[in-house]
Structures are given as structure tokens and as C-alpha cells.
Amino acid sequence: MSYLIRNAFIVNEGSKTKGCLLIEDGIIKAILPADFVIPDENTKVIHADGKYVLPGIIDDHVHFREPGLTHKGDMESESKAAVAGGITSIMEMPNTVPQTTSKKAIEDKIRIAYDHCLCNFSFYLAATNDNISEILNADIKKICGVKIFMGSSTGNMLVDNKMTLVSLFAESPLLIAVHAEDEQLIKSNLLMLKESYGENIDCKYHPIIRSAEACYRSSSFAIELAEKFNTRLHVMHLSSTKEIGLFSNTVDIHKKRITSEACIIHLVCDDSMYGRMGNLMKVNPAVKSLSDRDGLLKGLNDGYIDVISTDHAPHTLEEKSKAYLQAPSGAPMVQHSLPAMMDFVLQGKMSVENLVYKMCHNPAIIYGIEKRGFIREGYYADLVVVDTVSPSKVQKENILYKCKWSPLEGHVFNCSITHTMINGKLVFDHGLINTCEKGKLLTFNR
């Protein structure tokens, strides 16, 4: 089917212009003037008068929990939430069961995704202390990157052998994405608090245990290795202002060898909220101070931070209701990441053009994704329509995550997502989700 998106504000490559988009055979056929006449009766028209049309959001950091952890989430449930939030492509993390540490594990996930994932997809290959041969033989056209946990998190995939890290940074044919927290400092901080509180540690101490210094030390070490070996490094989920100074805002994104991202929860929450939210806000790295939160937004606006992602990581409410030391870290976010960032836009704290760079263009450039992330003729029609005058409220009955909760429950966004198009197919339309359409495997220009 052909589509015409009419009379929209098209936000793309630093500009916002009124126009129409003609989509044929899954591809953006033409970018046209706002008064373009409908070509024929077989073209379905999406009236987007006064609404924004953005490239589909690319989230380079999600945990969809399949295989092995499907009581928390699965490819179908979490991709439904993603497309409802305007996300058209995801890159999924390797701490599933089994862990994604081999070519076979990657292939098994791809098969599941073809059958169940509504958005486009790719999967990280995890580094361990002893699987470097798998990484050296990885298909660089079909795998988004290598994930290294330099600090322990859900799934216990810590890589702590220094010689292994040196070999990975020296030899990896793929981008290396790191979870950077210094494990020894975390353990020391935890031991100090256990001496005072035993096992009854309050969640408010999470940012003291997983401190800004722990993040800084690990990020610094990763950058030191990357600079030594000219590694393509992406440091995930910055959580403190201290880390921002490690990165450059003067290098063209096409030429940057070391890039970084910030996650939604670190941009919208701060440590004053632990008393109200408790373990629902327990994520790794920890949500830190108000000044850290504001510093991350400034880092995005000033060009030090390149990407906005979610680190979408669902857990059941039962798991989150356990005592702090037993409760898992992570929070679901894909359904609400674009509305959360659009709130910043509508509050005048960020431009919509910069939002599109951080959530669409830059992920496509950094990973080398083929024909996505931009509104260009000949590119896949991955698009999202945003209504900036119709508010939307996060309520239990409209939460699509399998875990059925959100740390943002009760919040009213100043916008709503009306349409999400993936590969030229209308997958989300005013709350209705077309589950018959499935996403495609992302490919990379390397």
C-alpha cells in the first residue's frame, strides 16, 4: 500500500519544514510540498496537520528478555510497547538465558525476532573472559556491536580479566559498547554500608554504592584502552556530570571514535525520588543527584553526549518489591522515551532538531545502520507522527510492558504518539497495533 503523510512539520537533518511524504513499497518515495495533491485513490492519506513527523526512533540499548526470562518481557510484548512509543528499531542486550555469547545464540534470537518482534532489530554479542574467538569471527554486517560489562549488572556477565579487555579493545572488528562501573569500588562502598546497616540497606544508598566515582574510573579506563588501540567505543548510560568531561564535543559525529549515551531515567529522575519510588528507580548505573540530571541534559545540548536511549529493562513488581539487596536493577522505558524527551522540547529545554539527532540520526551514524535514521528519498519508511497539543497520561490500563508497571505511572506528557510506520507499514495508529507486521533485521554499512 502507498501512503501520503500530509501537511506535517517534517523534522530532519537540522531543519523543520512543512511538507508531505509519499511512501511506496516500504520506501520514502518523495519529500513533497505541503500542498501536494493526492496521487490516486489507492494511496492512504495520513492527515498530520500541525503535527511533527520524525524519523523512527532507534534505541540502541534495550533488554527484551527473550529467551529465558519471558516472565518479565518478550519480543512481542516489549516491541508492542516500543512501537506505541515511536521506536522503530532496537538493539537488544545479551544478558538473556542463555547469554548471547556465540554465533548460535545470535542466530536463535534472530529467528525469534522474525516471528515476534514488531520493530526492526539487531543483537549485541556479549564479551566474556574467554570467548574472543566468537567476536573475531562475528558477522560485522548483521551484528550491531560487542557488549562488555565492565561492572556487574543483571545476568552477572562481568569481564574483569585485564588481559582479556586489552585483547578485546585491540582486536574487536565491531564497535564495543560498555557498561562502565568500577567493580572494586562498588564492592568497597557496599561493604562500608553493610558495616553500618547489615543487610537492611535502604534503596536511597544505591547512588552511594554505585557512585559517580565508580562510573568515572571505569569510563576513564575504557577510554584509555580505546585511545591506545583506536577502538570504536560507545560508553553507555552516562549518569553523572563527572563523566561528561571525558568526551569531546568538537569532533564531527562521522569521525568520532569514542561516543556516549544518556538514558531516559537518568534524564527525568534524581535521587530525591528514591523515598517515593524505592526499587522502581533502582537501575545500574544509579540515578544520581539533581545536578547530575541537569548536567546530562546540558551535555546532550552541548554535544558531549551523542545518543539518547532507554536501557529498557523490565522486571516483575514481585521482584522489585524485594528488599534492596535482592531486588533486581532495571526499569521499563520504551513506550515513554520519546514523549519524555518531547516534554523537554515543549518546555524549551531542548530543540526538536537536536532530539532527532540524538534519537535517530546519531545512532544510525554511530552504528552504520543502512538506510534508516533519516527522512531521505530511498530510505526505509520508518517514521513517527507526534501530536504536540494532545496530552497523554501514563496509566496502568495503557501500559503495554508485560510487567505492567512504569516508574512514570501517573505522569501526563504534553504530547502523544499518533502513528508509527515501520518499513512502510502502519504498525501503530491512534492506539491500535497491527501485530501482523514484523520488523526486519538491521544491516550495517561496515
VOGU-3710 file (C-alpha; in Angstrom, 3 decimals, decimal comma):
1> msylirnafi> 0,000/0,000/0,000  1,084/3,568/-0,714  0,781/6,264/1,939  0,832/10,029/1,862  1,586/11,833/5,126  0,138/15,304/4,510  0,828/18,779/5,807  3,255/17,813/8,578  6,234/19,549/10,131  8,999/17,258/8,886
11> vnegsktkgc> 11,960/17,300/11,299  15,134/16,036/9,679  18,860/16,851/9,499  18,682/20,063/11,494  15,586/21,598/9,923  11,822/21,674/10,454  9,826/22,222/7,271  6,178/21,832/6,344  5,588/19,203/3,709  4,288/15,803/2,653
21> lliedgiika> 5,877/12,382/2,481  4,981/9,846/-0,188  5,691/6,220/0,775  5,645/3,368/-1,730  6,751/-0,254/-1,348  8,113/0,388/2,130  10,394/3,214/0,978  10,237/7,006/1,200  9,446/7,761/-2,426  9,395/11,547/-2,272
31> ilpadfvipd> 9,537/14,545/0,062  6,963/16,978/-1,312  5,464/20,434/-0,733  2,703/20,781/1,861  0,026/21,381/-0,803  0,861/18,248/-2,803  -2,206/16,684/-4,432  -3,072/13,076/-3,560  -1,697/10,955/-6,437  -4,532/8,378/-6,709
41> entkvihadg> -7,393/6,798/-4,805  -5,287/3,796/-3,801  -2,991/5,959/-1,668  -3,935/6,037/2,015  -3,685/9,556/3,416  -2,481/10,298/6,956  -3,574/13,806/7,835  -0,807/15,215/10,020  -1,823/18,880/10,011  0,353/20,724/12,516
51> kyvlpgiidd> 1,954/17,506/13,818  5,644/16,592/13,774  6,907/13,759/11,584  10,242/12,400/12,760  12,445/9,548/11,573  11,595/6,448/13,582  13,410/6,326/16,902  16,422/3,996/17,062  17,002/2,659/20,574  20,477/1,145/20,807
61> hvhfrepglt> 20,005/-0,191/24,349  17,126/-2,491/25,315  16,569/-5,725/27,208  13,564/-7,576/25,768  14,258/-10,641/27,993  13,774/-13,379/25,413  14,862/-16,154/25,582  14,826/-17,432/29,133  13,354/-14,500/31,080  9,983/-14,189/29,397
71> hkgdmesesk> 8,066/-13,825/32,675  9,468/-10,251/32,644  9,013/-9,464/28,952  9,340/-10,963/25,483  9,918/-9,869/21,904  6,244/-9,380/21,168  5,168/-7,610/24,367  8,107/-5,219/24,526  8,086/-4,430/20,806  4,390/-3,543/21,100
81> aavaggitsi> 5,331/-1,038/23,776  8,215/0,213/21,634  6,134/0,915/18,527  3,480/2,632/20,672  6,299/4,943/21,768  7,541/5,694/18,258  10,535/3,340/18,367  11,063/1,602/15,029  14,435/-0,131/15,576  16,056/-1,673/18,641
91> mempntvpqt> 19,416/-3,186/19,552  18,970/-5,824/22,221  21,329/-6,742/25,020  22,939/-10,150/25,582  22,095/-10,920/29,241  19,314/-13,365/28,436  19,184/-17,106/29,211  21,216/-18,463/27,542  23,506/-15,453/27,318  24,239/-14,208/23,811
101> tskkaiedki> 27,904/-15,148/23,687  28,066/-17,129/20,435  27,033/-17,096/16,791  24,403/-19,731/17,539  22,847/-17,633/20,306  22,656/-14,655/17,918  21,000/-16,801/15,247  18,478/-18,176/17,750  17,466/-14,639/18,766  17,131/-13,559/15,142
111> riaydhclcn> 14,727/-16,448/14,484  12,589/-15,456/17,475  12,567/-11,822/16,372  11,479/-12,591/12,817  8,434/-14,358/14,254  7,525/-11,969/17,068  9,256/-8,562/17,000  7,131/-5,736/15,565  10,060/-3,326/15,173  13,385/-3,730/13,382
121> fsfylaatnd> 16,074/-5,448/15,428  19,703/-6,324/15,991  21,524/-8,076/18,812  24,750/-7,486/20,693  27,291/-10,265/21,026  28,480/-10,379/24,637  32,133/-10,488/25,580  33,185/-12,883/28,313  36,582/-13,660/29,771  37,038/-16,476/27,250
131> niseilnadi> 35,021/-16,020/24,019  37,223/-13,712/21,974  37,272/-16,201/19,075  33,497/-15,764/18,685  33,945/-11,995/18,494  36,769/-12,160/15,958  34,577/-14,309/13,679  31,370/-12,261/14,084  29,351/-11,161/11,040  30,018/-7,433/11,106
141> kkicgvkifm> 27,159/-6,726/8,650  24,491/-8,258/10,892  25,620/-7,677/14,492  25,315/-4,204/15,999  28,256/-4,491/18,387  30,083/-6,216/21,218  28,786/-5,557/24,729  31,264/-5,557/27,602  30,057/-5,385/31,190  32,948/-3,674/32,975
151> gsstgnmlvd> 30,703/-3,540/36,038  28,371/-6,334/37,146  24,660/-5,997/36,498  21,654/-8,228/35,791  22,933/-11,537/34,456  26,431/-11,410/36,008  28,382/-11,070/32,758  31,292/-9,151/34,255  34,510/-9,103/32,215  37,205/-8,483/34,810
161> nkmtlvslfa> 40,316/-10,043/33,265  42,553/-7,140/32,256  44,359/-9,097/29,546  41,013/-10,092/28,046  39,927/-6,449/27,984  43,180/-5,445/26,287  42,693/-8,143/23,641  39,075/-7,128/23,044  39,903/-3,457/22,590  42,883/-4,284/20,383
171> esplliavha> 41,198/-6,836/18,122  37,403/-6,407/18,034  36,128/-5,950/14,463  32,937/-4,423/15,869  32,011/-1,356/17,878  32,475/-2,025/21,595  29,647/-0,839/23,850  30,484/-0,782/27,544  28,647/-0,767/30,839  31,272/1,170/32,761
181> edeqliksnl> 31,316/0,921/36,575  34,356/0,074/38,689  33,563/-3,243/40,358  36,090/-2,992/43,182  34,879/0,439/44,244  31,257/-0,737/44,181  32,161/-3,677/46,409  34,051/-1,392/48,784  31,137/1,050/49,006  28,699/-1,796/49,634
191> lmlkesygen> 30,880/-3,274/52,373  31,063/0,113/54,096  27,267/0,394/54,171  26,834/-3,215/55,328  29,041/-2,418/58,309  26,507/0,241/59,318  23,199/-1,312/58,231  23,828/-5,021/57,743  21,534/-6,438/55,073  18,887/-3,755/55,662
201> idckyhpiir> 20,278/-1,130/53,306  17,806/1,465/52,059  17,467/1,980/48,316  18,415/5,646/48,761  22,021/4,498/49,182  22,117/2,997/45,678  23,896/6,079/44,208  26,427/5,946/47,037  27,223/2,296/46,344  27,244/2,761/42,568
211> saeacyrsss> 28,844/6,164/42,820  29,844/8,776/40,286  33,472/7,929/41,020  32,854/4,250/40,178  31,453/5,308/36,815  34,250/7,767/36,165  37,045/5,298/36,937  35,632/2,634/34,653  34,758/5,009/31,813  38,250/6,513/32,048
221> faielaekfn> 39,833/3,073/31,787  37,686/2,139/28,778  38,582/5,394/27,026  42,273/4,879/27,810  42,157/1,462/26,118  40,162/2,802/23,169  42,601/5,639/22,594  45,551/3,262/22,810  44,139/0,841/20,207  41,966/3,250/18,167
231> trlhvmhlss> 38,931/1,180/19,150  35,435/2,217/18,126  33,987/2,690/21,645  30,474/3,619/22,780  30,100/4,292/26,515  26,565/3,538/27,572  24,228/5,234/30,083  26,292/8,098/31,491  24,797/9,025/34,866  26,970/11,824/36,272
241> tkeiglfsnt> 28,367/15,184/35,239  31,848/13,981/36,165  31,905/11,571/33,212  30,844/14,162/30,637  34,258/15,819/30,666  35,802/12,624/29,311  34,153/13,181/25,931  34,600/15,637/23,069  32,074/17,999/21,510  34,405/19,231/18,783
251> vdihkkrits> 34,673/16,144/16,568  32,225/15,505/13,711  29,982/12,557/14,700  31,011/10,780/11,480  34,640/10,880/12,659  34,208/10,258/16,379  35,868/7,067/17,602  34,572/7,440/21,174  30,885/8,240/21,710  28,432/8,176/24,594
261> eaciihlvcd> 24,772/7,990/25,501  22,362/9,080/28,215  19,265/7,128/29,242  15,777/8,449/29,868  15,602/7,556/33,551  18,800/9,497/34,295  17,356/12,491/32,431  13,965/12,589/34,158  14,691/11,313/37,681  17,035/12,302/40,533
271> dsmygrmgnl> 17,967/10,941/43,955  15,235/12,904/45,752  12,749/10,396/44,286  14,127/7,244/45,971  11,941/7,833/49,028  8,787/7,754/46,916  9,770/5,236/44,240  12,184/2,912/46,041  13,358/-0,053/43,986  11,237/1,006/40,991
281> mkvnpavksl> 14,009/3,525/40,383  16,834/1,077/41,080  18,870/0,905/37,879  22,545/0,404/37,067  24,265/2,842/36,943  22,302/4,512/39,708  20,138/7,593/39,296  22,155/10,332/40,968  21,707/13,977/42,017  19,611/16,751/40,522
291> sdrdgllkgl> 22,796/18,458/39,346  23,833/15,239/37,592  20,425/15,013/35,917  20,593/18,611/34,719  24,222/18,159/33,686  23,311/15,242/31,428  20,721/17,332/29,594  23,290/20,099/29,189  25,785/17,524/27,905  23,257/16,474/25,269
301> ndgyidvist> 22,569/20,051/24,225  26,281/20,935/24,133  27,283/17,902/22,046  29,307/15,925/24,586  26,663/13,165/24,718  25,693/11,723/21,350  22,737/9,380/21,867  19,555/9,099/23,926  18,461/5,536/24,714  16,277/3,752/27,255
311> dhaphtleek> 18,182/0,814/28,771  14,663/-0,659/28,823  14,885/-3,457/31,413  11,598/-4,873/32,722  11,236/-6,843/35,953  8,077/-8,005/37,674  6,614/-5,977/40,528  7,123/-9,011/42,751  10,853/-8,949/42,009  11,037/-5,190/42,518
321> skaylqapsg> 9,182/-5,497/45,856  12,021/-7,451/47,458  14,491/-5,870/49,864  17,020/-3,543/48,226  19,882/-6,045/48,057  17,652/-8,723/46,490  15,675/-6,515/44,101  16,979/-6,513/40,508  18,084/-3,338/38,755  16,269/-2,017/35,704
331> apmvqhslpa> 13,093/-0,261/34,635  10,805/-0,419/31,566  11,024/2,683/29,350  10,496/2,123/25,591  6,836/3,160/25,496  7,541/6,546/27,041  11,024/7,645/25,944  10,006/9,846/23,011  7,137/11,520/24,937  9,534/12,177/27,822
341> mmdfvlqgkm> 12,040/13,874/25,521  9,292/15,772/23,699  8,346/17,237/27,070  11,839/18,765/27,204  11,265/20,147/23,702  7,891/21,657/24,587  9,375/23,146/27,768  12,081/24,856/25,714  14,902/22,795/27,264  15,920/21,095/24,020
351> svenlvykmc> 15,213/21,663/20,339  13,242/19,075/18,394  16,030/19,116/15,805  18,574/18,096/18,456  16,225/15,412/19,758  16,145/13,897/16,256  19,939/13,943/16,055  20,272/12,148/19,405  17,474/9,586/18,943  17,567/8,971/15,175
361> hnpaiiygie> 20,480/10,340/13,134  23,359/9,725/15,545  22,525/6,078/16,367  22,317/5,397/12,625  25,686/7,081/12,024  27,488/5,598/15,040  26,474/2,027/14,237  26,486/2,412/10,458  22,858/1,341/10,029  21,890/1,041/6,393
371> krgfiregyy> 19,095/3,312/5,061  17,484/4,179/8,397  17,535/7,036/10,875  16,843/9,797/8,328  13,940/11,058/6,234  15,546/10,676/2,826  14,235/9,520/-0,518  15,196/5,868/-0,998  15,415/5,164/2,739  13,106/2,776/4,578
381> adlvvvdtvs> 9,893/4,465/5,687  10,476/4,243/9,450  8,513/7,231/10,736  6,653/8,527/13,781  3,951/11,185/13,962  3,795/13,264/17,154  0,807/15,389/18,192  2,163/18,238/20,334  -1,209/19,561/21,506  -2,867/16,367/22,757
391> pskvqkenil> -1,573/15,266/26,187  -1,249/11,605/27,178  -1,215/10,096/30,664  0,727/7,033/31,771  -1,894/4,762/33,366  -1,849/1,111/34,321  -4,511/0,298/31,742  -2,483/1,720/28,839  0,943/0,373/29,869  1,933/-2,263/27,309
401> ykckwspleg> 5,001/-3,718/29,042  4,498/-7,323/30,084  5,459/-6,373/33,637  2,518/-3,867/33,641  4,224/-1,044/35,513  6,203/2,084/34,764  8,235/4,392/37,024  6,420/7,195/35,163  2,916/5,993/36,047  0,637/8,964/36,696
411> hvfncsitht> 2,736/11,389/34,653  0,964/13,446/31,986  3,029/14,115/28,868  2,345/17,242/26,830  2,170/15,239/23,592  1,017/11,921/22,176  2,225/9,478/19,539  -0,442/9,052/16,851  1,254/6,895/14,198  4,314/4,675/13,898
421> mingklvfdh> 5,316/3,367/10,486  7,945/0,651/10,063  9,254/-0,414/6,647  6,347/1,490/5,103  3,717/-0,423/7,105  1,453/1,348/9,563  2,104/-0,598/12,769  0,619/1,863/15,298  -2,399/4,077/14,605  -4,042/6,023/17,469
431> glintcekgk> -3,620/3,213/19,976  -4,280/0,315/17,598  -1,337/-2,022/16,982  -1,003/-4,145/13,858  0,613/-7,327/15,163  0,558/-8,966/11,714  3,543/-6,909/10,588  7,002/-7,842/11,824  10,269/-5,932/11,731  13,420/-6,652/9,742
441> lltfnr> 16,967/-7,456/10,781  19,087/-4,307/10,758  22,109/-4,375/8,484  25,244/-2,303/8,859  27,462/-0,477/6,400  30,907/-1,638/7,513
//
